Amino acid sequence: MVTTARARVAVLGGDGRRPDDWAPGADVRVFRGRRFGGNGELKRLARSMRSGAIDRLVVLARWNGHSATTFAVRLARRLGIPVEVIP
């Protein structure tokens, strides 16, 4: 029996609701925007990306400051993680 690993998708931004529409069938981890989760969420996301625990990043730009969005997108691209920015 062969098991297929589920994609590990990180969603940055929003208020923590599960965005299953963006990654059906994936293991989705939500990192809330600063307004809802503080600066610790962005640091947790960065650690997860650097450790190889994230396969794809979805950024809900409306829920983040420009600096958080820019930081996450640049880090993901540097690490070779595909990024989708949703305005």
QUIDA-V702578 format. One record per backbone hydrogen bond with DSSP energy under -0.5 kcal/mol. CO is the residue of the C=O (numbers start at 0). NH is the residue of the N-H. If there is no record, write none. Layout:
BEGIN
CO/NH ; CO/NH
END
This chain:
BEGIN
2/4 ; 6/8 ; 6/26 ; 7/54 ; 7/55 ; 8/28 ; 9/11 ; 9/57 ; 10/12 ; 10/30 ; 11/59 ; 13/32 ; 16/18 ; 17/19 ; 18/21 ; 18/22 ; 22/25 ; 25/27 ; 26/8 ; 28/10 ; 29/31 ; 30/12 ; 32/35 ; 32/36 ; 33/37 ; 37/40 ; 38/42 ; 39/43 ; 40/44 ; 41/45 ; 42/46 ; 43/47 ; 44/48 ; 45/49 ; 46/50 ; 47/52 ; 48/51 ; 54/81 ; 55/9 ; 56/83 ; 57/11 ; 57/59 ; 58/60 ; 58/85 ; 59/62 ; 60/63 ; 64/68 ; 65/69 ; 66/70 ; 67/71 ; 68/72 ; 69/73 ; 70/74 ; 71/75 ; 72/76 ; 73/77 ; 74/78 ; 75/79 ; 75/80 ; 76/79 ; 79/81 ; 81/56 ; 83/58 ; 83/85 ; 84/86 ; 85/60 ; 85/61
END
